[in-house]
């Protein structure tokens, strides 16, 4: 999942700048430092405008961002991947079947990474002074274009190829971000998260370790008015999926494709109650391991999976 590598890079930068929630910048905050002579290195690096920009200037920045993003992808793919070493090729990668390369984990990787890119670009646009309504539209559009350009690059790669399945999941990730941000009732109730414990003993780079990742949706009780002032607000229901042994197949005794339902602790709500409001927002996107009780079903062995009855990284040799 090469997309996750670039996603992690931009998200880390944006989160360090405090732009986790696109609604956190008020008009006062966004204009207090604009126009001042003293500018931080962060403001310079992120091209924070010295003066408020017009709508036309902001839209031009969106266009430039898309063009620069496409150029970065082309340069990176040519240098580090095998872009443009073959004629365009289409590949049918399948979805979540037993005969697929990663058991579908890569498809959820596309969903999640496009979702996270949408957050990053929307936060950046709002940081530049764009309205919240416009940023939540242009952010996922840019993310979709950015991820789509990677698919175009993949089509010229002998090891990859263009995958319509990836494009569908990219679209779903951008659409989910837009809907979640557009409707506060959805945002307060539903998260899309990645659970990940890097395996430093693996030969696979830390950004593409499907054997270490789980993807999940969390339904948060704190988003329901009836429970927001009760202890139930610290609980949530989870629906997740992960694979083990599909990647790095020769080092595994068996393969797993596990879907699970879990009852978990809403760690974001716990931190919020302790006054850690900014930190708590990170946990709307990252799932802390071992903070929930999962009940799963393995489609490969056709058997149920009791909570934590199997090694986290799978059945390795």
C-alpha positions in Angstrom: 0.0 0.0 0.0 2.4 2.7 -1.2 -0.4 5.2 -0.9 -0.3 4.9 2.9 3.4 5.9 2.9 2.6 9.3 1.3 -0.6 9.6 3.4 1.4 9.2 6.6 3.9 11.9 5.5 1.4 14.6 4.8 -0.9 13.7 7.7 2.0 13.8 10.2 2.9 17.3 8.9 -0.7 18.5 9.1 -1.4 17.1 12.5 1.7 18.7 13.9 0.3 22.0 12.7 -2.7 21.4 14.9 -5.1 21.1 12.0 -6.7 17.8 13.0 -10.3 19.1 13.0 -11.2 21.3 10.1 -13.5 23.2 12.3 -10.9 24.3 14.8 -9.8 27.5 13.2 -11.9 30.5 14.0 -11.9 33.6 12.0 -10.0 35.4 14.7 -7.3 32.8 14.9 -6.8 32.7 11.2 -6.3 36.4 10.8 -4.4 37.3 14.0 -1.0 36.3 12.6 -1.7 36.9 8.9 0.0 40.1 7.9 2.4 40.2 10.8 6.1 40.6 10.1 7.2 37.7 12.2 6.3 34.4 10.6 7.2 31.0 12.0 9.1 28.4 9.9 5.9 26.4 9.9 3.9 29.2 8.4 6.5 29.7 5.8 6.8 26.0 5.0 3.0 25.7 4.6 2.6 28.8 2.6 0.4 30.6 5.1 -0.7 33.8 3.3 0.5 37.1 4.7 -2.9 38.7 3.9 -6.3 37.1 3.6 -6.9 35.6 0.2 -9.9 36.1 -2.1 -12.0 33.2 -3.1 -10.4 33.3 -6.6 -6.9 33.2 -5.1 -7.9 30.3 -2.9 -9.3 28.3 -5.8 -6.0 29.0 -7.7 -4.2 27.5 -4.8 -6.4 24.4 -5.0 -5.5 24.1 -8.7 -1.8 24.5 -8.0 -1.9 22.0 -5.2 -3.4 19.4 -7.6 -0.8 20.1 -10.2 2.1 20.0 -7.8 0.7 16.8 -6.3 0.5 15.2 -9.7 4.1 16.2 -10.4 5.3 14.8 -7.0 3.6 11.5 -7.7 5.1 11.3 -11.2 8.6 12.1 -9.9 8.4 9.8 -6.9 6.9 6.9 -8.9 9.6 7.2 -11.5 12.4 7.4 -9.0 11.3 4.8 -6.4 8.7 2.7 -8.0 8.6 1.4 -11.6 6.3 4.0 -13.2 6.6 4.5 -17.0 8.5 1.3 -17.6 5.7 -0.3 -19.6 2.6 0.4 -21.6 -0.6 1.1 -19.8 -2.1 -2.1 -18.4 -5.4 -2.9 -16.6 -5.5 -5.5 -13.8 -8.5 -7.1 -12.2 -7.3 -7.4 -8.6 -10.6 -8.6 -7.1 -12.0 -7.6 -3.8 -11.9 -9.7 -0.6 -11.6 -13.1 -2.0 -9.3 -16.0 -1.0 -7.5 -15.8 -4.3 -6.6 -12.1 -4.1 -3.1 -10.8 -3.3 -3.9 -9.3 0.0 -7.3 -10.7 0.9 -8.8 -7.2 0.5 -6.6 -5.4 3.1 -5.2 -3.3 0.3 -8.7 -2.2 -0.7 -9.5 -1.0 2.8 -6.1 0.7 2.7 -7.3 2.7 -0.3 -10.5 3.6 1.5 -8.7 4.8 4.6 -5.8 6.6 2.9 -8.1 8.6 0.7 -10.2 9.5 3.7 -7.1 10.6 5.6 -5.8 12.6 2.6 -9.2 14.3 2.5 -8.7 15.4 6.1 -5.2 16.6 5.3 -6.1 18.7 2.3 -9.2 20.1 3.8 -7.3 21.2 6.9 -4.6 22.8 4.7 -7.2 24.7 2.7 -8.9 26.0 5.8 -5.5 26.9 7.2 -5.0 29.1 4.2 -8.3 30.9 4.9 -10.9 28.9 2.9 -14.3 28.6 4.5 -15.2 25.4 6.2 -17.9 24.5 3.7 -15.6 25.0 0.7 -12.7 23.2 2.3 -14.7 20.1 3.1 -15.6 20.0 -0.6 -12.2 20.8 -2.2 -10.3 18.6 0.3 -11.8 15.3 -0.7 -11.8 16.3 -4.4 -8.0 16.9 -4.2 -7.5 13.7 -2.3 -9.5 11.8 -5.0 -7.4 13.4 -7.8 -4.2 12.7 -5.9 -5.0 9.1 -5.3 -6.3 8.8 -8.9 -3.0 10.0 -10.2 -1.3 7.2 -8.4 -3.6 4.7 -10.2 -2.7 6.3 -13.5 1.0 5.9 -12.6 0.3 2.3 -11.6 -1.2 1.7 -15.0 2.3 2.3 -16.5 3.9 0.0 -13.9 4.7 -3.6 -14.8 4.3 -4.7 -11.2 1.0 -2.8 -10.5 -1.4 -1.9 -13.3 -4.6 0.2 -13.1 -7.2 -1.2 -10.8 -10.8 -0.1 -11.0 -11.3 -1.7 -7.5 -8.8 0.7 -6.1 -10.5 3.7 -7.8 -13.9 2.6 -6.3 -12.4 2.5 -2.8 -10.7 5.8 -3.3 -14.1 7.3 -4.3 -15.8 5.7 -1.2 -13.1 7.2 1.1 -13.4 10.7 -0.3 -17.2 10.5 -0.1 -17.2 9.2 3.4 -15.1 12.1 4.5 -17.4 14.6 2.9 -20.6 13.1 4.4 -19.0 12.8 7.9 -17.9 16.4 7.9 -21.0 17.7 6.2 -23.4 16.2 8.8 -22.4 16.7 12.4 -24.7 13.9 13.5 -22.7 11.5 11.5 -19.4 12.8 12.7 -20.4 12.6 16.3 -21.5 8.9 15.9 -19.2 7.3 13.3 -15.4 7.0 12.9 -13.2 5.2 10.4 -10.0 4.1 12.0 -6.8 2.2 11.5 -5.3 0.0 14.2 -1.6 -0.6 13.6 1.3 -2.1 15.7 4.4 -2.0 13.5 6.3 -5.3 13.3 9.9 -4.4 13.3 11.0 -8.0 12.8 9.2 -8.1 9.4 11.1 -7.6 6.1 8.1 -5.6 4.9 8.4 -1.8 5.3 6.4 -0.4 8.2 4.1 1.6 5.8 2.8 -1.5 4.0 2.5 -4.1 6.8 -1.0 -5.6 6.2 -0.2 -8.3 8.7 0.0 -5.6 11.4 -3.1 -3.6 10.4 -6.8 -3.7 11.1 -9.5 -1.4 9.6 -12.7 -0.6 11.4 -15.8 1.6 11.7 -16.8 2.6 15.2 -20.3 3.6 16.3 -19.8 5.9 19.2 -22.5 6.0 21.9 -21.4 9.5 22.9 -23.0 10.8 19.7 -26.4 9.8 20.9 -28.3 12.4 22.9 -29.7 9.8 25.2 -26.3 8.6 26.3 -24.1 11.7 26.0 -24.4 12.4 29.7 -24.2 8.8 31.0 -21.3 6.4 31.5 -22.4 4.7 28.2 -20.7 7.6 26.3 -17.4 5.9 27.0 -18.4 2.8 25.0 -18.7 2.0 21.3 -19.5 -0.8 18.9 -16.9 -1.7 16.2 -17.1 -3.4 12.9 -13.6 -4.4 11.6 -11.7 -6.4 9.1 -8.1 -7.6 8.8 -6.0 -10.2 7.0 -2.9 -12.2 8.1 -0.6 -14.3 6.0 -1.5 -13.0 2.6 1.4 -10.7 2.5 4.8 -12.3 3.0 3.1 -15.6 2.4 6.2 -17.9 2.6 6.7 -16.9 6.3 3.2 -17.9 7.4 1.7 -21.2 8.2 -1.8 -20.1 7.4 -3.9 -17.3 6.0 -6.7 -15.4 7.7 -9.5 -13.1 6.5 -11.2 -12.0 9.7 -14.3 -9.8 10.1 -15.2 -8.9 13.6 -17.7 -7.1 15.8 -16.3 -5.6 19.0 -17.4 -3.7 22.1 -14.8 -1.1 22.9 -13.8 1.9 25.0 -14.2 5.3 23.3 -10.6 6.4 24.2 -11.2 9.7 22.4 -14.0 10.5 24.8 -11.9 9.4 27.8 -9.1 11.8 26.9 -11.7 14.5 26.2 -13.1 14.1 29.7 -9.5 14.6 31.1 -9.1 17.9 29.2 -6.9 16.5 26.4 -9.2 17.8 23.7 -6.6 18.1 20.8 -5.0 14.7 21.5 -8.4 13.1 21.7 -9.1 14.0 18.1 -6.2 11.8 16.9 -8.1 8.8 18.3 -11.0 9.4 16.0 -8.6 8.2 13.2 -6.3 5.7 15.0 -7.5 2.8 17.1 -5.6 2.0 20.2 -5.0 -1.8 20.3 -6.4 -3.9 23.1 -9.1 -1.4 24.1 -12.0 -3.5 22.8 -13.4 -7.0 23.0 -13.6 -8.5 19.4 -15.7 -11.5 18.3 -14.6 -12.5 14.8 -15.1 -15.0 12.0 -12.3 -16.3 9.8 -13.4 -16.8 6.2 -10.4 -18.9 5.4 -10.7 -21.5 8.2 -14.5 -21.0 8.3 -14.4 -20.8 12.1 -15.1 -18.3 14.8 -12.3 -16.3 16.4 -12.5 -15.8 20.1 -11.1 -12.5 21.5 -7.3 -12.4 21.4 -7.1 -16.1 20.8 -4.6 -15.7 18.0 -1.2 -14.0 17.7 -1.6 -10.3 16.7 0.6 -10.7 13.6 -0.8 -14.1 12.6 0.4 -17.7 12.5 4.0 -17.2 11.5 6.5 -20.0 11.0 
